[in-house]
């Protein structure tokens, strides 16, 4: 995979994560699960996913974007 495609994939990935981190479509929804509103569960799960994606980013391409050289 070329560096340009990897960059594009990271941009798309982070845009989706940021765009869906706030569950606008669930606001005002009265449903609950385990005593908490569904929108709060969405946010908790989404932040877990965002953490996993950021971890993957730091293990694969962090050095390239931060200008760190190996060695």
Secondary structure as a PSIPRED ss2 file (coil, helix, strand):
# PSIPRED VFORMAT (PSIPRED V4.0)

   1 X C   1.000  0.000  0.000
   2 X C   1.000  0.000  0.000
   3 X H   0.000  1.000  0.000
   4 X H   0.000  1.000  0.000
   5 X H   0.000  1.000  0.000
   6 X H   0.000  1.000  0.000
   7 X H   0.000  1.000  0.000
   8 X H   0.000  1.000  0.000
   9 X H   0.000  1.000  0.000
  10 X H   0.000  1.000  0.000
  11 X H   0.000  1.000  0.000
  12 X H   0.000  1.000  0.000
  13 X H   0.000  1.000  0.000
  14 X H   0.000  1.000  0.000
  15 X H   0.000  1.000  0.000
  16 X H   0.000  1.000  0.000
  17 X H   0.000  1.000  0.000
  18 X H   0.000  1.000  0.000
  19 X H   0.000  1.000  0.000
  20 X C   1.000  0.000  0.000
  21 X C   1.000  0.000  0.000
  22 X C   1.000  0.000  0.000
  23 X C   1.000  0.000  0.000
  24 X H   0.000  1.000  0.000
  25 X H   0.000  1.000  0.000
  26 X H   0.000  1.000  0.000
  27 X C   1.000  0.000  0.000
  28 X C   1.000  0.000  0.000
  29 X C   1.000  0.000  0.000
  30 X C   1.000  0.000  0.000
  31 X C   1.000  0.000  0.000
  32 X E   0.000  0.000  1.000
  33 X E   0.000  0.000  1.000
  34 X C   1.000  0.000  0.000
  35 X C   1.000  0.000  0.000
  36 X E   0.000  0.000  1.000
  37 X E   0.000  0.000  1.000
  38 X H   0.000  1.000  0.000
  39 X H   0.000  1.000  0.000
  40 X H   0.000  1.000  0.000
  41 X H   0.000  1.000  0.000
  42 X H   0.000  1.000  0.000
  43 X H   0.000  1.000  0.000
  44 X H   0.000  1.000  0.000
  45 X H   0.000  1.000  0.000
  46 X H   0.000  1.000  0.000
  47 X H   0.000  1.000  0.000
  48 X H   0.000  1.000  0.000
  49 X H   0.000  1.000  0.000
  50 X H   0.000  1.000  0.000
  51 X H   0.000  1.000  0.000
  52 X H   0.000  1.000  0.000
  53 X H   0.000  1.000  0.000
  54 X H   0.000  1.000  0.000
  55 X H   0.000  1.000  0.000
  56 X H   0.000  1.000  0.000
  57 X H   0.000  1.000  0.000
  58 X H   0.000  1.000  0.000
  59 X H   0.000  1.000  0.000
  60 X H   0.000  1.000  0.000
  61 X C   1.000  0.000  0.000
  62 X H   0.000  1.000  0.000
  63 X H   0.000  1.000  0.000
  64 X H   0.000  1.000  0.000
  65 X H   0.000  1.000  0.000
  66 X H   0.000  1.000  0.000
  67 X C   1.000  0.000  0.000
  68 X C   1.000  0.000  0.000
  69 X C   1.000  0.000  0.000
  70 X C   1.000  0.000  0.000
  71 X C   1.000  0.000  0.000
